[in-house]
Amino acid sequence: MSFSTFNLHPDIMAGVTASGYVTPTPIQLQSIPPIMQGRDLIGLAQTGTGKTAAFVLPILHRLRQSQRGRVSALIISPTRELAEQICDTVAALGKHTGLKSVAIYGGVGMDQQLRALRGGVDIVVACPGRLLDHLWQGTLSLSNLEVLVIDEADRMFDMGFLPDIRNILKCILHPRQTLLFSATMPADIRKLVAEVLQDPVTVQIGQTLPATTVSHKLYPVGRHLKTTLLKEILRKTTTGSVLVFTRTKHSAERVAEQLKRAGHRAASLQGNLSQYQRQAALDGFRDGSYKVLVATDVAARGIDILDISHVINYDMPDSTDAYIHRIGRTGRVGKAGEAFTFVTKEDASMINSLERLLNAPLQRCKLDDFDYEKDALPDEGRRPPRRFSRAPASGRRRSGFRQTAGTR
């Protein structure tokens, strides 16, 4: 089966072909037809299954017949990085449609966002906080909204955005098509679905499990030796790009600094960075300038890079859902990936939960020739010194929005 099955407009099919899409994924096959029929939809699927295109393609098809230059589609995203990623997908697939999109998020000034909105856009991809700023200041109107998408809903609520989502919904006073996508379906989301979706179609692709293309290994190790073990694994293992998860932003900063001292091309992605620094780290990881990215869960949400060969849990995640989201960064679109998790005695309960989830025992591994009994290195537990740096006077930071148009 091919994308021609959906009878998309030729301008959109040109974007599909140029983006290298050949065969629709299961979430695309089951979601695109009811969305094109105008139905509300709940899409439940693992990360990396192609759900972004599942809602972007029918939105582009629908908006070709709408009046241009007013906000007709709104996509709400939990993080800046995911908002940028979705906007990139809209730009690529809608390159020949002439539809304009903009990504809006906080942490940066509003001036350039205001200029983009005043110039007229058709699709807004936004994080909840900054979206509310614009709505309350009257700089963005949803009076012509036709389609609302709530993406990564479970993570949105994990991050405390439920009150913001409810406030946004109060600003939409007329009927619209509503699409909600999530990897899991906790009680808060079920309640919201009952309140805001009308007779939705539910599409669920498989169980809420990591992709079958990912292998899982546990590395028992003392807390004080985690960084030393990480360096040795990176030295002895053939890898592509490697994503390392830590529990805190301070750990991410410290581990990345120590990897750089050991000669690795590494960067951190965490909340202490400015938006300019976050985007530089993400761009460097995407283009290969950095081979290792050390990140927290929130900062790494939305990373969509096909060449991540390994995810390493430097710290055990605090839930099985968090594990699924982390591991979903590798083994994407049928590619093989590996997940390594460093575990201590305190992680026994979570290991049991993961084994129940996967319905199989997890392999325990030891690295050959590694001294598990030695003391920590002098800088193993030390936080890096605080740095205060200033970006260049010109282009000090990324503008905080991404505007795209089919014609440039």
C-alpha positions as CSV (number, residue, x, y, z in Angstrom):
1,M,0.0,0.0,0.0
2,S,1.2,3.5,-0.8
3,F,0.3,7.1,0.1
4,S,-1.7,7.4,-3.1
5,T,-4.3,5.3,-1.3
6,F,-5.4,8.4,0.6
7,N,-6.1,10.5,-2.5
8,L,-4.1,13.4,-1.2
9,H,-3.8,16.5,-3.4
10,P,-0.9,16.4,-5.9
11,D,0.8,19.3,-4.2
12,I,0.9,17.3,-0.9
13,M,1.9,14.1,-2.7
14,A,4.9,16.1,-4.1
15,G,6.0,16.8,-0.5
16,V,5.5,13.2,0.5
17,T,7.7,12.0,-2.3
18,A,10.4,14.7,-1.7
19,S,10.5,13.7,2.0
20,G,11.2,10.1,1.1
21,Y,7.9,8.6,2.4
22,V,7.1,5.4,0.6
23,T,4.8,3.1,2.7
24,P,2.4,4.4,5.3
25,T,3.0,3.2,8.8
26,P,0.1,1.5,10.7
27,I,-0.8,4.7,12.6
28,Q,-0.9,6.6,9.3
29,L,-3.0,3.9,7.6
30,Q,-5.6,3.8,10.3
31,S,-5.7,7.5,11.3
32,I,-5.5,9.5,8.0
33,P,-8.9,8.2,6.5
34,P,-11.1,9.1,9.5
35,I,-9.2,12.5,10.0
36,M,-9.9,13.3,6.3
37,Q,-13.5,12.5,6.9
38,G,-13.6,15.1,9.6
39,R,-13.9,12.7,12.6
40,D,-12.4,13.5,16.0
41,L,-9.7,10.9,16.8
42,I,-7.7,9.5,19.6
43,G,-4.3,8.1,18.4
44,L,-2.5,5.7,20.8
45,A,0.9,4.6,19.5
46,Q,4.5,4.3,20.6
47,T,7.0,7.1,19.9
48,G,8.6,6.8,16.5
49,T,5.6,5.3,14.7
50,G,5.0,8.2,12.3
51,K,2.1,9.9,14.1
52,T,3.2,13.4,13.2
53,A,2.6,12.8,9.5
54,A,-0.6,11.0,10.4
55,F,-2.2,14.3,11.4
56,V,-0.1,16.8,9.3
57,L,-1.0,15.3,6.0
58,P,-4.8,15.5,6.4
59,I,-4.5,19.0,7.9
60,L,-2.6,20.2,4.8
61,H,-5.2,18.5,2.5
62,R,-8.0,20.2,4.4
63,L,-6.5,23.7,4.6
64,R,-5.8,23.9,0.9
65,Q,-9.5,24.9,0.5
66,S,-9.6,27.3,3.5
67,Q,-9.1,31.0,3.5
68,R,-5.4,31.8,3.7
69,G,-3.5,33.9,6.3
70,R,-5.6,33.1,9.4
71,V,-5.0,30.4,12.0
72,S,-7.0,27.4,10.8
73,A,-5.0,24.7,12.6
74,L,-3.5,24.6,16.0
75,I,-1.1,21.9,17.2
76,I,-0.2,22.0,20.9
77,S,3.2,20.5,21.9
78,P,4.8,19.9,25.3
79,T,8.3,21.1,24.4
80,R,10.1,23.6,22.2
81,E,12.0,20.9,20.5
82,L,8.9,19.0,19.5
83,A,7.2,22.2,18.3
84,E,10.2,22.9,16.0
85,Q,10.2,19.3,14.8
86,I,6.5,19.4,13.9
87,C,6.9,22.7,12.1
88,D,9.8,21.2,10.1
89,T,7.5,18.3,9.1
90,V,4.7,20.8,8.1
91,A,7.3,22.7,6.0
92,A,8.6,19.6,4.2
93,L,5.2,18.0,3.5
94,G,3.5,21.2,2.7
95,K,6.3,22.8,0.6
96,H,4.2,23.0,-2.5
97,T,1.0,24.1,-0.9
98,G,1.7,27.7,0.0
99,L,0.5,27.2,3.5
100,K,2.4,29.0,6.2
101,S,3.2,27.7,9.7
102,V,4.9,29.1,12.8
103,A,6.3,27.5,15.9
104,I,5.7,29.5,19.1
105,Y,7.2,28.8,22.5
106,G,8.5,30.6,25.6
107,G,11.9,31.4,26.9
108,V,12.5,33.9,24.1
109,G,11.1,37.3,23.2
110,M,7.8,37.8,21.5
111,D,8.7,40.4,18.9
112,Q,9.5,38.1,16.0
113,Q,6.6,35.8,16.8
114,L,4.3,38.9,16.6
115,R,5.7,39.8,13.2
116,A,5.0,36.3,11.9
117,L,1.5,36.3,13.2
118,R,0.7,39.7,11.8
119,G,2.0,38.5,8.4
120,G,-0.6,35.8,8.4
121,V,-0.1,32.1,9.1
122,D,-2.4,29.1,8.6
123,I,-0.9,26.6,11.1
124,V,0.4,27.4,14.6
125,V,2.5,24.9,16.5
126,A,2.7,26.0,20.1
127,C,3.7,25.2,23.6
128,P,0.9,25.9,26.1
129,G,2.4,28.7,28.2
130,R,3.4,31.0,25.3
131,L,0.2,30.3,23.4
132,L,-1.8,31.5,26.4
133,D,0.4,34.7,26.5
134,H,-0.6,35.5,22.9
135,L,-4.3,34.6,23.4
136,W,-4.6,36.8,26.5
137,Q,-2.8,39.7,24.9
138,G,-5.0,39.4,21.8
139,T,-2.1,38.8,19.4
140,L,-3.4,35.5,18.3
141,S,-7.0,34.6,17.5
142,L,-8.6,31.1,17.3
143,S,-11.9,32.4,16.0
144,N,-11.4,30.6,12.6
145,L,-9.9,27.4,14.0
146,E,-10.9,24.3,12.1
147,V,-8.5,21.6,13.6
148,L,-7.0,21.3,17.0
149,V,-4.3,18.7,17.7
150,I,-3.1,17.9,21.2
151,D,0.2,16.0,20.7
152,E,2.1,13.9,23.2
153,A,-0.8,14.3,25.6
154,D,0.5,12.1,28.4
155,R,3.8,14.0,28.5
156,M,1.9,17.2,28.4
157,F,0.1,16.3,31.6
158,D,3.2,14.8,33.2
159,M,4.7,18.3,32.8
160,G,1.7,20.0,34.6
161,F,0.1,21.5,31.5
162,L,-3.4,20.3,32.1
163,P,-4.6,23.6,33.6
164,D,-3.1,25.5,30.6
165,I,-4.8,23.1,28.2
166,R,-8.2,23.7,29.8
167,N,-7.6,27.5,29.6
168,I,-6.8,27.2,25.9
169,L,-9.9,25.2,25.3
170,K,-12.0,28.0,26.9
171,C,-10.7,30.3,24.1
172,I,-12.2,28.1,21.4
173,L,-15.9,28.8,21.4
174,H,-17.0,27.1,18.2
175,P,-17.1,23.5,17.0
176,R,-13.8,22.1,15.5
177,Q,-12.2,18.8,14.7
178,T,-10.1,17.6,17.7
179,L,-7.3,15.1,17.4
180,L,-5.4,13.8,20.5
181,F,-2.3,11.7,20.2
182,S,-0.6,9.9,23.1
183,A,1.6,7.0,23.9
184,T,-0.4,6.1,27.1
185,M,-3.9,6.8,28.3
186,P,-3.9,7.8,32.0
187,A,-7.0,8.8,33.9
188,D,-6.6,12.6,33.4
189,I,-6.4,12.1,29.6
190,R,-9.5,9.9,29.6
191,K,-11.4,12.6,31.5
192,L,-10.3,15.3,29.0
193,V,-11.2,13.1,26.1
194,A,-14.8,12.7,27.4
195,E,-15.1,16.5,27.8
196,V,-13.7,17.8,24.5
197,L,-13.9,15.1,21.8
198,Q,-17.1,14.3,20.0
199,D,-17.7,10.6,19.2
200,P,-14.0,10.0,18.5
201,V,-12.5,7.2,16.5
202,T,-9.9,5.4,18.6
203,V,-6.8,4.1,16.8
204,Q,-4.4,2.0,18.9
205,I,-1.3,0.5,17.4
206,G,0.0,-2.4,19.5
207,Q,0.4,-2.3,23.2
208,T,2.2,0.5,25.1
209,L,5.6,-1.3,24.8
210,P,9.0,-0.3,23.5
211,A,9.5,-1.1,19.8
212,T,10.5,-4.7,19.1
213,T,13.5,-3.5,17.2
214,V,15.2,-2.4,20.5
215,S,17.2,-4.8,22.7
216,H,17.5,-4.2,26.4
217,K,20.4,-4.7,28.8
218,L,21.0,-3.8,32.4
219,Y,24.4,-2.9,33.8
220,P,24.5,-3.2,37.6
221,V,27.0,-0.7,38.9
222,G,27.7,1.4,42.0
223,R,26.4,5.0,41.8
224,H,29.9,6.4,42.2
225,L,31.1,4.5,39.1
226,K,28.4,5.4,36.6
227,T,30.4,8.0,34.7
228,T,33.5,5.8,34.6
229,L,31.4,2.9,33.2
230,L,29.8,5.2,30.7
231,K,33.1,6.3,29.4
232,E,34.3,2.7,29.0
233,I,31.1,1.6,27.2
234,L,31.4,4.4,24.8
235,R,35.1,3.6,24.2
236,K,34.5,-0.1,23.6
237,T,31.1,-0.1,21.8
238,T,30.6,0.6,18.1
239,T,27.8,3.2,18.1
240,G,26.1,5.8,16.0
241,S,24.6,8.7,17.8
242,V,24.1,8.0,21.5
243,L,21.4,9.6,23.8
244,V,22.2,9.5,27.5
245,F,19.4,10.2,30.0
246,T,20.0,11.5,33.5
247,R,17.4,12.3,36.2
248,T,18.5,15.9,36.9
249,K,19.7,18.8,34.8
250,H,22.8,19.1,37.1
251,S,23.7,15.5,36.3
252,A,23.3,16.1,32.6
253,E,25.6,19.1,32.8
254,R,28.2,17.3,34.8
255,V,28.2,14.0,32.8
256,A,28.5,15.9,29.5
257,E,31.5,17.9,30.8
258,Q,33.3,14.8,31.9
259,L,32.7,13.1,28.6
260,K,34.1,16.1,26.8
261,R,37.2,16.0,29.0
262,A,37.6,12.3,28.0
263,G,37.7,13.3,24.3
264,H,34.1,12.6,23.4
265,R,32.1,15.0,21.2
266,A,29.4,15.5,23.7
267,A,26.8,18.1,24.7
268,S,24.1,18.5,27.3
269,L,20.4,19.3,26.8
270,Q,18.8,20.5,30.0
271,G,16.9,23.3,31.6
272,N,19.8,25.4,32.7
273,L,20.6,26.3,29.0
274,S,19.2,29.2,27.1
275,Q,17.0,28.5,24.1
276,Y,20.0,29.4,21.9
277,Q,22.2,26.9,23.6
278,R,19.5,24.2,23.6
279,Q,19.0,24.6,19.9
280,A,22.7,24.6,19.2
281,A,23.1,21.3,21.2
282,L,20.2,19.7,19.3
283,D,21.4,20.9,15.9
284,G,24.9,19.7,16.6
285,F,23.5,16.3,17.6
286,R,21.4,16.1,14.5
287,D,24.2,17.0,12.1
288,G,26.8,14.8,13.8
289,S,28.9,17.5,15.4
290,Y,28.1,15.9,18.7
291,K,28.0,12.1,18.9
292,V,26.7,12.0,22.5
293,L,23.9,14.0,23.9
294,V,23.3,13.9,27.6
295,A,19.7,15.0,28.4
296,T,16.9,15.1,30.9
297,D,13.5,13.6,30.1
298,V,11.8,16.9,29.6
299,A,14.5,18.5,27.5
300,A,14.8,15.4,25.2
301,R,11.1,15.3,24.4
302,G,10.6,15.5,20.7
303,I,14.0,14.5,19.6
304,D,13.4,12.7,16.3
305,I,16.7,11.5,14.8
306,L,16.8,8.2,13.0
307,D,20.5,7.5,13.5
308,I,20.4,7.1,17.3
309,S,21.9,3.7,17.8
310,H,21.9,3.6,21.6
311,V,19.9,5.0,24.4
312,I,21.8,4.8,27.7
313,N,19.8,5.3,31.0
314,Y,22.5,6.8,33.2
315,D,19.8,7.0,35.8
316,M,16.8,4.6,36.0
317,P,13.6,6.4,34.9
318,D,10.9,6.8,37.6
319,S,8.2,4.9,35.7
320,T,7.7,2.4,33.0
321,D,6.0,5.1,30.8
322,A,9.2,7.2,31.1
323,Y,11.2,4.2,30.1
324,I,9.1,3.7,27.0
325,H,9.5,7.3,26.0
326,R,13.2,7.2,26.5
327,I,13.7,4.0,24.6
328,G,11.5,5.2,21.8
329,R,14.3,7.5,20.7
330,T,16.1,4.5,19.2
331,G,15.0,1.6,17.0
332,R,12.8,4.0,15.0
333,V,11.0,3.2,11.7
334,G,12.2,-0.4,11.8
335,K,15.9,0.3,12.5
336,A,17.6,-1.7,15.2
337,G,18.6,0.0,18.5
338,E,20.0,-0.9,21.9
339,A,19.0,0.3,25.3
340,F,21.5,0.1,28.2
341,T,20.3,1.0,31.7
342,F,22.7,1.5,34.7
343,V,21.1,0.0,37.8
344,T,21.9,0.2,41.5
345,K,20.4,-1.8,44.4
346,E,17.8,1.0,44.8
347,D,16.4,0.2,41.4
348,A,15.2,-3.4,42.1
349,S,11.5,-2.4,42.2
350,M,11.6,-0.6,38.9
351,I,13.5,-3.5,37.3
352,N,10.7,-5.8,38.4
353,S,8.1,-3.4,36.8
354,L,10.0,-3.3,33.5
355,E,10.3,-7.1,33.4
356,R,6.5,-7.4,34.0
357,L,5.9,-4.8,31.2
358,L,8.2,-6.7,28.8
359,N,7.0,-10.1,30.0
360,A,10.6,-11.3,30.0
361,P,13.7,-11.1,32.2
362,L,16.1,-8.3,31.3
363,Q,19.7,-9.3,30.5
364,R,22.3,-8.4,33.2
365,C,25.6,-7.5,31.7
366,K,29.1,-6.7,33.0
367,L,31.8,-5.0,31.0
368,D,35.0,-7.0,30.5
369,D,38.1,-5.7,32.3
370,F,36.1,-3.1,34.3
371,D,36.9,-2.8,38.0
372,Y,33.6,-2.6,39.7
373,E,35.2,-2.4,43.2
374,K,37.4,0.7,42.7
375,D,36.8,4.0,44.3
376,A,35.3,7.0,42.4
377,L,37.6,9.2,40.4
378,P,38.2,12.7,42.0
379,D,35.6,14.5,39.8
380,E,33.0,11.7,39.6
381,G,30.5,13.4,41.9
382,R,31.5,17.0,41.4
383,R,29.2,19.5,39.8
384,P,30.9,21.5,37.0
385,P,31.6,25.2,37.8
386,R,28.9,27.6,36.9
387,R,29.6,29.3,33.6
388,F,28.3,32.7,32.5
389,S,28.7,33.3,28.8
390,R,27.2,35.6,26.4
391,A,26.2,34.8,22.9
392,P,27.5,37.0,20.0
393,A,25.9,40.4,19.7
394,S,24.4,39.5,16.4
395,G,22.1,36.5,16.4
396,R,22.5,36.2,20.2
397,R,19.8,33.6,20.3
398,R,17.4,31.8,18.1
399,S,14.3,33.8,17.5
400,G,12.0,31.4,19.3
401,F,9.8,30.8,16.3
402,R,10.0,29.0,13.0
403,Q,8.0,30.3,10.1
404,T,7.7,28.4,6.9
405,A,5.9,28.9,3.7
406,G,5.2,26.8,0.7
407,T,6.6,29.5,-1.5
408,R,9.9,31.3,-0.5
